[in-house]
Amino acid sequence: MTYTSDTAPLNHKSVAAVIAELIDAANVATHKVIERRKAKAHLSKLSDRYLRDIGLTEHDVPGATRMQLPSGGALELIDIRRSRSANW
């Protein structure tokens, strides 16, 4: 019986590579979920005034965290808020 590329049995190296890729994909997905939760938590802590300054309302927060934006942006907004005086 001859094997073609479609029917060749998997060797241990290719199985290990597939498992490693699946683990990496799971880690990336988990990291994204964690980052979105952090972003939502940071945005939820902002007052309506600060949310308005960045063009959001409290009802936009869940949708904003589902967007493909870096959660570092939310952290930067918190840092900016803390560094500015209350007159802006």
C-alpha positions in Angstrom: 0.0 0.0 0.0 1.4 3.4 -0.9 0.7 6.5 1.0 0.1 9.9 -0.5 0.4 13.2 1.3 -3.4 13.0 2.1 -3.2 9.5 3.6 0.2 9.4 5.2 0.1 8.6 9.0 1.0 11.4 11.3 4.4 11.1 13.0 5.1 12.1 16.5 6.7 15.3 15.5 3.8 16.6 13.5 1.3 15.6 16.3 3.4 17.5 18.8 3.5 20.5 16.4 -0.3 20.5 16.1 -0.7 20.3 19.8 1.7 23.1 20.4 -0.2 25.3 17.9 -3.5 24.5 19.6 -2.0 25.4 23.0 -0.6 28.7 21.5 -4.0 29.5 20.0 -5.7 28.9 23.3 -3.2 31.1 25.1 -3.8 33.9 22.7 -7.5 33.6 23.0 -7.3 33.6 26.8 -5.0 36.6 26.8 -7.5 38.5 24.6 -10.4 37.7 26.9 -8.4 38.9 29.9 -7.4 42.1 28.2 -11.0 42.8 27.2 -12.1 42.3 30.8 -9.4 44.7 32.0 -10.4 47.3 29.4 -14.1 47.0 30.4 -13.2 47.3 34.1 -11.1 50.4 33.4 -13.8 52.0 31.2 -16.5 51.2 33.7 -14.6 53.1 36.4 -14.7 56.3 34.3 -17.3 58.9 35.1 -19.9 59.9 32.5 -17.9 63.1 31.9 -14.7 61.3 31.1 -16.5 58.9 28.9 -18.1 61.8 27.0 -14.6 63.3 26.6 -13.5 60.2 24.6 -16.8 60.0 22.7 -18.5 57.2 24.7 -21.4 56.8 27.0 -21.8 54.1 29.7 -23.9 52.1 27.3 -21.1 52.0 24.8 -18.6 50.4 27.2 -19.6 46.7 26.5 -19.5 47.3 22.8 -16.2 49.2 22.9 -14.5 46.3 24.6 -15.5 44.0 21.9 -13.8 46.2 19.3 -10.3 45.3 18.1 -8.7 48.0 20.1 -5.7 47.6 22.4 -6.7 47.6 26.1 -3.6 49.7 26.7 -5.7 52.6 25.4 -8.0 52.3 28.4 -5.0 52.2 30.7 -3.6 55.3 29.1 -6.9 57.1 29.6 -6.8 56.2 33.3 -3.2 57.5 33.5 -4.1 60.7 31.7 -7.1 61.2 34.0 -4.9 60.8 37.1 -2.2 63.1 35.8 -4.5 66.0 34.8 -6.0 68.5 37.1 -9.7 68.5 37.6 -10.3 71.5 35.4 -10.4 69.8 32.0 
